[in-house]
Amino acid sequence: MLPISEPAIRASFVNCTQGEAKRLAVPNDLDLRPWTDLDFLGWRDPAATQRAYLVAESDTGLVGVALRVAPQQTGRVRRSMCSLCLTTHTGDGVSLMTARKAGRDGRQGNSVGAYVCSDLACSLYLRGRKEAGRRLDETITLEEKIERTRSTLAAFLGRVMR
């Protein structure tokens, strides 16, 4: 992924108003991000843990989505798998994140969801730059895994924009 600026991030959101995009908490360490290792920029709002954001490159430019993070169920240890990068985590390492759909469907309350690494570091887990949980033993190459993750993400973003 190429480095992106704060104004470009704010302009990319498809499922919130311009006012909401202006007010959302953009990471202040954009210049320190490992851009060449990222398939998308994802972060959690430090002031509101139920909010997360994801910005990805697409054929039409940047696409940003605001996400709601479902509360974690307590009481039992479980293992879950991220639907983007296929990394398994125990405990609260994977969260259900829902995105309000863009346009009229979103204004009517429709949303789509996916189980995603809670810290949105899928790209780093995929490339072995960050360790947590387990990765499936697969015979495909890293490039094929990256392409699968990007395709899965593109399909999710497509459902948000449809």
C-alpha angles and dihedrals in degrees: 000000000000119000113267131202129233093251090051090049092051092047093051099068114115102176104050137054123267088250092054090048090052092052100044119109109254115195112261093212099068091129090057097051117115092240096175089058096047127096089182139358111248131171144160122234105250092207096047112033093191090065126080135166135208129191122185138172116250138174089269097045132268119352119195126187131189112223135199116217115218115231114261118247112237131207105061137054112238138174118228135180127224111238092215106048101013093233114150120220134182124228115359097346092114124046135186105245120190128195124202107237118251122256127357094347090057093048087055090056100258118148143169128217144198137183105247137171103279093231092045090232094132093133092055094047090048093054095042092247091122127035127215133127119346137301121220116254103248134172095215122100126257089252090056091049090050091049091049091051092048091048092049090049091048090052091051092049089047090056090051092052097042 
